[in-house]
Amino acid sequence: MLKDKDYIGISYVSVIKLAPAGRLTNSAWRKEEVMGYLIFFVIVLALIAVLVLLVTQSRTEVKPATALVYNNMWTGQPDVVFPGTGFIVPGIHRILEREVSLKNEAENPSNVNLITGDGIELEVDYIVRRLQVGCPNPEKTTNWEDLKKCVIKAVTIINYSGRRDKILTRIVARLQEALQRRTVNELFSEIDVKTGKRGKVNKEVMQTIETEVNTKLRDDIVTTEWGFWVEIDLEDYNLPIVIRKAREQRSSAEIAGSALKEKATAAGVKPEWLIVGEALSSIFGNRKKGGDKE
């Protein structure tokens, strides 16, 4: 039988033998704990690096007086970045137009030939005093939400780079509508197409046409669908081609008549006798030339 001291000895030995095993278990656990922290730290660093890369790549500077239009590639929803710093996320956002001008792009286009209500062709001189993205706003206050909608329309409804030709086409169409409702005698005072008598431009009618065209443009697709604010100044009507030709012919005849009269007065004969004399001289001169050749 074992005595009490033998139990004590066995317990002591067991403790001695088990102690190293306990210390190895704690060390392994600590290694696993440290390894977990390292992996977590690496993952956090990787995430930070990806985030920094995304911010660097997606950061976009928009120039003053311009706007950038983009859409979400997954939803198709368009949006706008106004002057300043914006963020376009690669793989999510797609740029539709990098620079949409917010300035007034006024210009002086070439004259156009249009037809009046009575079929007379006129050469019309006009300028585009306002061609700008935005809603018609006489108070010139900026409503950014409305401006955003107009910018999106200007890019998504039409080809923005081809805006000039499309808008000028609409302006000319409105001018033609206005002129077609009027006769040349309304546009010019004291004009006579048959004799070529030039009349003065009726400024009051011209101003009425200008106002009428600008009002029509506000309700035109150029504004309601394309998002542009367009206004014109009607500068002048040139004389119709038929009147210019009549005037030229009349002026030439008047100049020739005056020269003939002065020549007859200097010769002391009547103008009609001078005409007969010049005709006979021309006939005999031609005969003499023919005889010399023979």
C-alpha positions in Angstrom: 0.0 0.0 0.0 1.1 3.5 -0.7 1.7 5.9 2.1 0.7 9.5 2.3 4.1 10.7 1.4 4.0 8.5 -1.7 0.9 10.4 -2.9 2.6 13.6 -2.3 5.5 12.6 -4.4 3.4 11.4 -7.2 1.5 14.7 -7.3 4.7 16.7 -7.2 6.1 14.7 -10.1 2.9 15.1 -12.1 3.0 18.9 -11.6 6.6 19.0 -12.6 5.9 16.9 -15.7 2.7 18.9 -16.7 4.2 22.3 -16.2 6.3 22.4 -19.4 3.3 21.3 -21.5 1.2 24.1 -20.1 3.9 26.7 -20.9 4.1 25.4 -24.6 0.4 25.8 -25.0 0.4 29.4 -23.9 3.3 30.2 -26.2 1.6 28.7 -29.2 -1.6 30.6 -28.4 0.4 33.8 -28.2 2.0 33.1 -31.6 -1.4 32.6 -33.1 -2.6 35.8 -31.6 0.3 37.8 -32.9 -0.2 36.2 -36.4 -3.8 37.2 -36.3 -2.9 40.8 -35.5 -0.4 40.8 -38.3 -2.9 39.5 -40.9 -5.5 42.0 -39.7 -2.9 44.8 -39.9 -1.9 43.8 -43.5 -5.6 43.7 -44.6 -6.2 47.2 -43.1 -3.1 48.5 -44.9 -4.3 46.9 -48.2 -7.7 48.5 -47.8 -6.2 51.9 -47.1 -4.0 51.5 -50.1 -6.9 50.6 -52.3 -8.9 53.5 -50.9 -6.1 56.0 -51.5 -5.7 54.7 -55.0 -9.4 55.0 -55.7 -9.5 58.6 -54.4 -6.4 59.5 -56.4 -7.7 58.0 -59.6 -11.3 59.2 -59.2 -10.5 62.8 -58.2 -11.4 65.1 -61.1 -10.9 68.9 -61.3 -13.6 70.7 -63.3 -12.5 74.0 -64.9 -14.2 77.3 -64.1 -17.3 78.1 -66.2 -17.6 74.4 -67.3 -19.4 71.3 -66.1 -18.6 67.6 -66.3 -21.4 65.2 -67.1 -21.2 61.5 -66.2 -23.6 58.6 -65.6 -23.7 55.5 -63.4 -22.7 52.5 -65.6 -25.0 50.2 -63.6 -28.1 52.4 -63.2 -27.7 54.7 -66.2 -28.5 57.7 -64.0 -26.7 60.9 -65.2 -25.2 63.5 -62.9 -23.2 66.7 -63.1 -20.0 68.0 -61.5 -19.8 71.8 -61.5 -16.5 73.8 -61.3 -14.3 72.5 -58.5 -13.4 69.0 -57.4 -15.5 65.9 -58.1 -15.0 62.2 -57.8 -15.6 59.8 -60.7 -15.2 56.2 -59.5 -13.6 53.9 -62.2 -15.8 50.9 -63.0 -18.9 52.7 -61.7 -19.0 56.1 -63.4 -18.6 56.9 -67.1 -17.8 60.4 -68.3 -20.2 61.5 -71.0 -18.9 65.0 -71.6 -15.8 66.4 -69.9 -16.3 70.1 -70.7 -19.8 71.6 -71.1 -19.4 75.4 -71.4 -21.5 77.5 -69.0 -20.5 80.7 -70.8 -22.5 82.7 -73.3 -21.3 81.5 -76.7 -22.6 84.5 -78.7 -21.7 84.7 -82.3 -22.3 86.5 -85.6 -23.3 83.8 -88.2 -23.4 84.3 -91.9 -26.4 86.1 -93.5 -29.3 83.9 -94.6 -31.6 84.1 -97.6 -35.3 83.9 -96.6 -38.6 84.4 -98.4 -41.3 86.9 -97.5 -45.0 86.1 -97.6 -45.3 87.5 -101.2 -42.4 85.5 -102.5 -39.6 88.1 -102.4 -36.1 86.8 -101.4 -34.4 88.8 -98.7 -30.9 88.6 -97.3 -31.2 88.7 -93.5 -28.4 89.8 -91.2 -28.7 88.7 -87.6 -26.5 87.9 -84.6 -27.0 85.4 -81.8 -26.6 87.5 -78.7 -27.1 84.6 -76.3 -26.4 80.9 -76.8 -25.9 79.4 -73.4 -26.8 76.2 -71.5 -29.6 77.0 -69.1 -33.2 78.1 -68.7 -34.3 81.5 -69.9 -33.8 83.7 -66.9 -34.1 87.5 -67.4 -33.2 88.1 -63.7 -29.9 86.2 -64.4 -30.0 84.4 -61.0 -28.5 80.9 -60.9 -30.7 78.0 -59.9 -28.2 75.1 -59.7 -30.8 72.4 -59.8 -32.4 73.8 -63.0 -29.0 74.4 -64.5 -28.0 70.8 -63.8 -31.1 69.5 -65.7 -30.3 71.7 -68.6 -26.6 70.6 -68.7 -27.8 66.9 -68.7 -30.2 67.6 -71.6 -27.5 69.4 -73.6 -25.4 66.2 -73.5 -27.9 63.4 -73.5 -30.6 64.6 -75.9 -28.3 66.0 -78.7 -24.7 65.6 -79.7 -23.2 68.4 -77.6 -20.3 69.0 -80.0 -22.8 69.6 -82.9 -24.9 72.0 -80.9 -24.1 75.1 -83.0 -25.4 73.9 -86.3 -28.5 72.4 -84.8 -29.4 75.6 -82.9 -28.7 77.9 -85.9 -31.0 75.7 -87.9 -33.8 76.3 -85.4 -33.2 80.0 -85.4 -33.4 80.2 -89.2 -36.6 78.2 -89.1 -38.2 80.7 -86.7 -37.0 83.7 -88.7 -38.5 82.2 -91.9 -41.8 81.7 -90.1 -41.9 85.3 -89.0 -41.0 86.7 -92.5 -43.4 84.4 -94.2 -46.3 86.2 -92.4 -45.3 89.5 -93.9 -44.9 91.1 -97.3 -41.9 93.1 -98.6 -44.0 96.3 -98.4 -44.5 95.8 -94.7 -40.7 95.3 -94.2 -39.7 98.3 -96.3 -41.5 101.6 -96.6 -42.1 103.1 -100.0 -40.6 100.2 -101.9 -41.4 99.4 -105.5 -40.2 96.1 -106.9 -40.9 97.1 -110.5 -39.0 100.3 -110.6 -36.3 99.3 -108.2 -37.1 102.2 -105.9 -35.5 101.5 -102.5 -37.5 102.0 -99.4 -36.3 102.3 -95.8 -36.3 99.4 -93.4 -39.4 99.6 -91.2 -37.6 99.5 -87.8 -40.8 99.0 -85.9 -41.6 95.8 -87.8 -38.0 94.6 -87.5 -38.2 95.0 -83.7 -41.6 93.1 -83.6 -40.1 90.3 -85.6 -37.1 90.1 -83.3 -39.3 89.9 -80.2 -41.5 87.4 -81.9 -38.6 85.1 -82.8 -37.1 85.2 -79.3 -40.5 84.4 -77.7 -40.9 81.4 -80.1 -37.4 80.2 -79.3 -38.2 80.0 -75.6 -41.0 77.5 -76.4 -38.9 75.7 -79.1 -37.2 72.3 -78.6 -33.9 74.2 -78.5 -34.9 75.3 -75.0 -37.5 72.8 -73.7 -35.7 69.6 -74.8 -32.1 70.6 -75.5 -31.6 72.9 -72.5 -30.3 76.0 -74.2 -31.2 79.7 -73.7 -31.1 81.4 -77.1 -31.8 84.9 -78.2 -31.1 86.9 -81.4 -30.7 90.5 -82.5 -32.1 91.2 -86.0 -29.6 93.6 -87.5 -30.8 94.4 -91.0 -32.5 93.3 -94.2 -30.6 93.7 -97.4 -32.5 94.6 -100.5 -34.1 91.7 -102.3 -32.1 90.4 -105.3 -34.7 91.5 -107.8 -34.7 95.0 -106.5 -30.9 95.2 -106.5 -30.8 94.1 -110.1 -33.5 96.6 -111.1 -31.6 99.4 -109.3 -28.3 98.4 -111.0 -29.9 98.4 -114.5 -31.6 101.7 -113.8 -28.4 103.3 -112.4 -26.4 102.1 -115.5 -29.0 103.5 -117.8 -29.1 106.8 -116.0 -25.3 107.1 -116.0 -25.2 106.4 -119.8 -28.0 108.9 -120.5 -26.2 111.6 -118.5 -23.0 111.0 -120.3 -24.7 111.2 -123.7 -26.5 114.4 -122.8 -23.3 116.1 -121.7 -21.5 115.0 -124.9 -24.4 116.3 -127.1 -24.4 119.6 -125.3 -20.7 120.0 -125.8 -21.1 119.2 -129.6 -24.1 121.6 -129.9 -26.5 119.1 -131.2 -29.5 117.2 -129.9 -28.9 114.0 -128.0 -30.9 111.9 -130.5 -28.8 113.2 -133.4 -25.7 112.3 -131.6 -27.0 108.8 -131.1 -27.7 108.5 -134.9 -24.3 109.9 -135.7 -22.6 107.4 -133.4 -24.6 104.6 -134.9 -23.6 105.6 -138.5 -20.0 106.0 -137.5 -20.0 102.5 -136.1 -21.5 101.0 -139.3 -19.1 102.8 -141.6 -16.2 102.0 -139.4 -17.0 98.3 -139.5 -17.3 98.4 -143.3 -13.9 100.1 -143.6 -12.3 97.4 -141.5 -13.9 94.7 -143.7 -12.6 96.4 -146.8 -9.1 96.6 -145.5 -9.0 93.0 -144.8 -10.1 92.1 -148.4 
